[in-house]
Amino acid sequence: MMTRVFVYASIVASASALAGGLALNGYISPAISIALLGVAWIVAYARRLSWMSAIVFALFTFFAILSLWSKTSPWLAFACMVFSLSAWDLAKFVQRLDLTADKTDSQKMERAHFLRLGLVIGLGAMGFAAATQLRISLTFGGAAILSLLGIWGVSALIYNLRSRE
């Protein structure tokens, strides 16, 4: 199953992006800690401790946010978030796939899941690129409405994709 390979690759890429960004700014000890956390995530996933993925994903999110305050490249922090989100999502998908009794359509389900995940990541990357390039002044109410519309739009898109399976 190729999904497991992508889980490992996503964990390595996530830890590498965040640790590399911290190391480039001279934060060697935190970079080593992030790399060790990535190794721990790989070991936990290999031992099928699926609950660990959610915890490490939350930690990587927290550390990616903190890394922005240390002047790490926003693109490296974003890459860390994308890859850790992918690893967490794919780990949960593998867990659900292992629990299914009928494995005849597993490749079709993998393709559909990769399509949805790629769509979400692509939309997120376009949104991130737009957010880093465009400067728009909004009031708090306007920003809140815009974010709610974005959340609703992505949710509707995911719902429509799921209903077509």
N, C-alpha and C positions, 0 to 999 in steps of 0.2 A: 504494500500500500504506500503510494507516494506521499500521502498526507503526513505520515510520520517523519519522513525526510524533511518536508517543509517546516514542520514544527521545530526540529533541531536547527535547521538553517535560520529560522526566524529568531530563535533564542540567541544563537551566536551573533547574528547581525544586530540585534537589539543591544546586547551587552557591548558589542564592539563599537557601535555608534556612540553610546553614552560614555563608555570608558575612554574611547579615543578623544571625544570632545573635551572631557575633563583633563586628560593627560596633555592635550595640546595647550591648555591654559595653565599648566603647571601644577594641577591638583593630582599628584601621583597616588597618594594614599587612597583617596576616594575612588580613583580609577581602578586601582587594584581590588578594592572592595566590591565595586560593581562587576568586575570580571569574575571574581569568586562567587558572587551571587548568581551570575549567569551559569557558572559551572554547577552550582548547587541546584539550579532549576533543571539543567540537563539531567543530572543524576536522579532528581526526584521524578522527572518525567519518565526516565528509563525504568525506574522501579514502579511505575504506574501509580504514583501518588498524585492523582489528578487535582486534589484540593489545593496543592501547593501552587499550581499555575495562577490561580486567582490572587493569592497573596503576593507572589512575586510580580505579577502584572501591576498590582496596586503600588508596590514599592518602586518599580521602574517608573511608573507615572509620577509618583512623588519626587523621585530623584531627577527625572527629566525636567520637572518644573523648577526644582531647586537649581539645576544646572544653568538655567536661563539667567538666574541672578548672578551667577559666577561668570557671566559673559561668554558662555559656550554658544557656539553657532546654533541659531534657531533651527536650521535644517538638520543638524545632528540630533537635537532633542526631538524634532518631529520624526526623524527616521527611527529613533528609539521607540517612540510611541507607536508608530505604524507596525514595526516588527514585533513589539511585545504584544500589541493587540492581536496581530495575526497568530502569534504563537498561542496565546490564550484561547482564541476562538477555534483554532484548528485542534488544539488539545481537547477542548470540549466536544468538537465534532467527532473526533476519533473515539472518544468515550461513548458518545451516543451511537456511533456506527458499530462499535463492538457489542453493544447491547441488542442490536437488531438480530432477529432470528434468520431473516431472509437476506443473504448476502449477494444475491444474483445481480442486483442493480447498484452495487456499491460504487462502481466506476462512474456510473451516470450521476449518482448522488454527489460524488466528489467533484465532478465537473461543474455541476450546478452550484455547489457550495463555493468553489473557487471563483466562479463567475460573480456571485453575489459579493463575496469578499473583495474581489478586485474592483467591483463597481463602487463599493463603499470607500475603499482606499483611494481610488481615483478621484472620486468626488471630494474626499477630504484633502487630497493633495492639491486639487484645483482651488479649493476654498482657502487652504493655507497659503498658497502662492498669491492668491488675490489679496488676502489679508496682509501679507508682508509687503506688497507692492502698492496697494491703494491706500489713500488717506482720505477718509470720509468722516466728517464731524457729525455725530448723532447725539441726540439727547438720550438720557437713560431709558425713557419710555420707548423711543424709536428702536434702540438697540435690543430692548427686551422683546418687542414685537417681532423684530427681524429674526432674532434667535429662535423664538417660538415657531415662526413660520418655517425656518430651516429644519428644526427638529420634526415638525409635522410632515414636511416634504420628504425627508429621508425615511421616516416611519412609513409613510404611504407607499413609497417606492419599494421598500423591503416587503411590506405586506402584499403588494401586487406581485412581486417576484415569487414570494412563497406560495401564493394562491395558484400560480401556474405550474407548480411541481406536480 
